[in-house]
Amino acid sequence: MPKTNDNVRGVGFLLLALLTISLQTVAVKWISGDYPVSCIENESKGEQAWSTLD
């Protein structure tokens, strides 16, 4: 049976992961401006990205 301290540490890591993912999403939306997130993800992978500005 896990110790209570291990459970608290696990919850802490889950909250840290949630915060990290949320901050990454905010950063991408702030940097991207008018481009959709999928367009930026494709560019970062080196794939041909489609543009909504056409």
N, CA, C and O of each residue as an XYZ file, in Angstrom:
216
protein
N       0.844     -1.188      0.000
C       0.000      0.000      0.000
C       0.883      1.242      0.000
O       1.792      1.353      0.823
N       0.623      2.193     -0.927
C       1.472      3.381     -1.006
C       1.304      4.277      0.210
O       0.247      4.322      0.840
N       2.370      4.980      0.511
C       2.323      5.918      1.620
C       1.531      7.159      1.211
O       1.384      7.447      0.023
N       1.035      7.875      2.185
C       0.284      9.101      1.920
C       1.167     10.124      1.218
O       0.700     10.866      0.354
N       2.441     10.163      1.590
C       3.379     11.098      0.976
C       3.500     10.846     -0.525
O       3.594     11.795     -1.303
N       3.497      9.573     -0.942
C       3.554      9.245     -2.361
C       2.302      9.732     -3.092
O       2.386     10.212     -4.222
N       1.159      9.610     -2.454
C      -0.094     10.080     -3.056
C      -0.077     11.594     -3.249
O      -0.498     12.095     -4.292
N       0.402     12.309     -2.259
C       0.474     13.768     -2.338
C       1.448     14.174     -3.442
O       1.172     15.108     -4.196
N       2.571     13.489     -3.544
C       3.537     13.776     -4.597
C       2.924     13.512     -5.976
O       3.146     14.277     -6.915
N       2.159     12.434     -6.092
C       1.500     12.125     -7.361
C       0.501     13.192     -7.767
O       0.444     13.582     -8.934
N      -0.279     13.662     -6.822
C      -1.240     14.734     -7.108
C      -0.494     16.009     -7.500
O      -0.927     16.738     -8.392
N       0.608     16.268     -6.842
C       1.416     17.443     -7.176
C       1.934     17.384     -8.606
O       1.898     18.384     -9.323
N       2.419     16.206     -9.025
C       2.897     16.047    -10.396
C       1.768     16.196    -11.409
O       1.969     16.769    -12.480
N       0.589     15.690    -11.082
C      -0.556     15.854    -11.975
C      -0.929     17.327    -12.142
O      -1.214     17.778    -13.251
N      -0.926     18.063    -11.048
C      -1.238     19.493    -11.118
C      -0.164     20.257    -11.886
O      -0.473     21.182    -12.637
N       1.095     19.871    -11.697
C       2.180     20.500    -12.433
C       2.054     20.235    -13.935
O       2.286     21.130    -14.747
N       1.690     19.016    -14.298
C       1.491     18.676    -15.709
C       0.333     19.480    -16.295
O       0.434     19.984    -17.414
N      -0.755     19.603    -15.559
C      -1.903     20.376    -16.021
C      -1.527     21.839    -16.234
O      -1.917     22.443    -17.233
N      -0.780     22.402    -15.309
C      -0.338     23.790    -15.432
C       0.584     23.958    -16.636
O       0.457     24.928    -17.383
N       1.511     23.022    -16.831
C       2.448     23.101    -17.952
C       1.728     23.059    -19.290
O       2.016     23.863    -20.177
N       0.799     22.132    -19.441
C       0.051     22.017    -20.693
C      -0.784     23.273    -20.936
O      -0.869     23.751    -22.067
N      -1.389     23.800    -19.898
C      -2.188     25.020    -20.045
C      -1.320     26.198    -20.466
O      -1.715     26.976    -21.335
N      -0.151     26.338    -19.866
C       0.744     27.433    -20.216
C       1.276     27.294    -21.638
O       1.460     28.295    -22.331
N       1.524     26.069    -22.077
C       1.963     25.853    -23.455
C       0.870     26.254    -24.440
O       1.153     26.861    -25.472
N      -0.356     25.920    -24.125
C      -1.477     26.277    -24.993
C      -1.628     27.796    -25.087
O      -1.839     28.340    -26.171
N      -1.521     28.465    -23.959
C      -1.617     29.926    -23.949
C      -0.472     30.536    -24.760
O      -0.687     31.477    -25.523
N       0.730     30.012    -24.600
C       1.887     30.538    -25.325
C       1.714     30.354    -26.829
O       2.010     31.272    -27.594
N       1.251     29.211    -27.262
C       1.052     28.967    -28.691
C      -0.006     29.907    -29.247
O       0.168     30.457    -30.335
N      -1.084     30.098    -28.526
C      -2.142     30.993    -29.003
C      -1.676     32.441    -29.031
O      -2.080     33.203    -29.909
N      -0.842     32.825    -28.094
C      -0.335     34.190    -28.039
C       0.655     34.441    -29.176
O       0.614     35.491    -29.817
N       1.539     33.482    -29.423
C       2.555     33.627    -30.460
C       1.943     33.533    -31.855
O       2.368     34.236    -32.772
N       0.962     32.679    -32.010
C       0.452     32.370    -33.344
C      -0.382     33.485    -33.967
O      -0.455     33.576    -35.192
N      -0.989     34.303    -33.187
C      -1.824     35.370    -33.740
C      -3.061     34.802    -34.401
O      -3.920     34.228    -33.733
N      -3.158     34.962    -35.726
C      -4.347     34.541    -36.460
C      -4.264     33.120    -37.007
O      -5.252     32.602    -37.526
N      -3.108     32.489    -36.898
C      -2.962     31.132    -37.423
C      -3.588     30.117    -36.477
O      -3.485     30.277    -35.261
N      -4.239     29.071    -37.003
C      -4.760     28.014    -36.133
C      -3.614     27.172    -35.566
O      -2.539     27.093    -36.159
N      -3.854     26.554    -34.427
C      -2.831     25.764    -33.753
C      -2.331     24.635    -34.652
O      -1.138     24.331    -34.650
N      -3.220     24.013    -35.417
C      -2.809     22.906    -36.282
C      -1.802     23.366    -37.329
O      -0.934     22.592    -37.733
N      -1.907     24.599    -37.767
C      -0.971     25.141    -38.752
C       0.420     25.281    -38.131
O       1.420     24.965    -38.776
N       0.487     25.744    -36.910
C       1.765     25.903    -36.223
C       2.381     24.542    -35.914
O       3.593     24.367    -36.042
N       1.562     23.586    -35.513
C       2.069     22.245    -35.218
C       2.677     21.627    -36.473
O       3.725     20.986    -36.396
N       2.039     21.811    -37.623
C       2.559     21.255    -38.865
C       3.879     21.910    -39.237
O       4.790     21.226    -39.704
N       4.004     23.200    -39.046
C       5.250     23.896    -39.348
C       6.374     23.397    -38.449
O       7.504     23.236    -38.910
N       6.084     23.149    -37.180
C       7.126     22.704    -36.265
C       7.596     21.295    -36.599
O       8.716     20.925    -36.248
N       6.773     20.510    -37.264
C       7.143     19.156    -37.664
C       7.835     19.138    -39.026
O       8.268     18.085    -39.493
N       7.936     20.301    -39.655
C       8.577     20.387    -40.953
C       7.676     19.988    -42.105
O       8.159     19.777    -43.217
N       6.396     19.880    -41.866
C       5.444     19.510    -42.912
C       4.920     20.766    -43.594
O       5.045     21.871    -43.068
N       4.345     20.584    -44.750
C       3.729     21.694    -45.458
C       2.464     22.111    -44.703
O       1.537     21.316    -44.544
N       2.433     23.348    -44.245
C       1.273     23.837    -43.486
C       0.319     24.570    -44.411
O       0.735     25.220    -45.370
N      -0.928     24.461    -44.117
C      -1.928     25.179    -44.884
C      -2.201     26.508    -44.212
O      -2.052     26.641    -42.997
N      -2.590     27.461    -44.979
C      -2.802     28.804    -44.460
C      -4.270     29.182    -44.634
O      -4.890     28.877    -45.653
N      -4.805     29.843    -43.633
C      -6.184     30.316    -43.712
C      -6.231     31.727    -44.275
O      -7.313     32.299    -44.405
N      -5.070     32.306    -44.614
C      -5.043     33.670    -45.114
C      -5.271     33.746    -46.608
O      -5.410     34.843    -47.150
N      -5.314     32.616    -47.286
C      -5.518     32.617    -48.756
C      -6.918     33.036    -49.113
O      -7.263     33.093    -50.293
